[in-house]
Amino acid sequence: MEYHDKLVGITKEYILFHHYYFPFGSKRINLDQIKKIEVFAPTLGSGKYRIHGTGDFHTWFPCDVKRPSRDRIFVITQKKGWVRIGFTVEQSNLALLIFEKLGLIID
C-alpha cells in the first residue's frame, strides 16, 4: 500500500510532500498526526490555481505547476496546529483508494 510520484510519497506510516518549501525541500507528516483528509473538485476556491504557497494563510500548497489540470485536490487537517496542507497527486484515483483504506477520508 504505497504510492509515489513527483509530488508525494505515501506509505503506511507517513506522507512525504516533495517541493513543499521554496525553492526546494520536502516535508514529512506522519499518518497519526492527520485528523482527516478532505477531497475537493478543483475550483478557484479550493486551490485550483494555487501553484505554491497560500492564499488564505490557513492552507499551504506544495509546488505543483500542473495543479490547474488535476482532477482532485486533497486537504489535510492535522490533529495539532492550524495550518492545513492542500495537495495534488499525479494519480488521484489510486491515492484516494489508499487514503480510504487508511481511514483518513472524511466526506
Residue pairs with C-beta under 8 A, 6 or more apart in sequence:
1 11
1 12
1 98
1 101
1 102
2 9
2 10
2 11
2 12
3 9
3 10
3 89
3 91
3 94
3 95
3 98
4 10
5 89
5 90
5 91
6 18
6 90
7 17
7 18
7 19
7 62
7 64
7 87
7 88
7 89
7 90
8 15
8 16
8 17
8 18
8 87
8 89
8 95
9 15
9 16
9 18
10 16
10 95
10 98
10 99
12 31
12 102
13 30
13 31
14 28
14 29
14 30
14 31
15 28
15 29
15 31
15 34
15 76
16 26
16 27
16 28
17 26
17 27
17 28
17 29
17 62
17 85
17 87
18 26
18 62
19 25
19 26
19 52
19 62
19 63
19 64
20 26
20 27
20 60
20 62
20 63
21 27
22 52
22 53
22 63
27 62
27 85
29 76
29 78
29 85
31 102
31 104
33 78
33 79
33 80
34 76
34 77
34 78
34 79
34 104
35 77
35 78
35 79
36 76
36 77
36 104
36 105
36 106
37 74
37 75
37 76
37 77
37 99
37 104
37 105
37 106
38 74
38 75
38 77
38 105
38 106
38 107
39 72
39 73
39 74
39 75
39 96
39 105
40 46
40 47
40 72
40 73
40 74
40 75
41 71
41 72
41 73
42 48
42 67
42 68
42 70
42 71
42 72
42 73
46 73
46 75
46 86
47 55
47 59
47 61
47 67
47 73
47 75
47 86
48 67
48 68
48 73
49 67
49 68
50 61
50 67
50 86
51 61
51 63
51 64
51 65
51 67
52 61
52 62
52 63
52 64
53 60
53 61
54 60
54 61
58 82
58 83
58 84
59 75
59 83
59 84
59 85
59 86
60 83
60 84
60 85
60 86
61 67
61 85
61 86
61 87
62 85
62 87
64 70
64 87
64 88
66 88
67 73
67 88
70 88
70 89
70 92
71 92
72 88
72 89
72 92
72 96
73 86
73 87
73 88
74 86
74 87
74 88
74 89
74 92
74 95
74 99
75 84
75 85
75 86
75 87
76 84
76 85
76 86
76 87
77 84
78 84
78 85
89 95
96 105
99 105
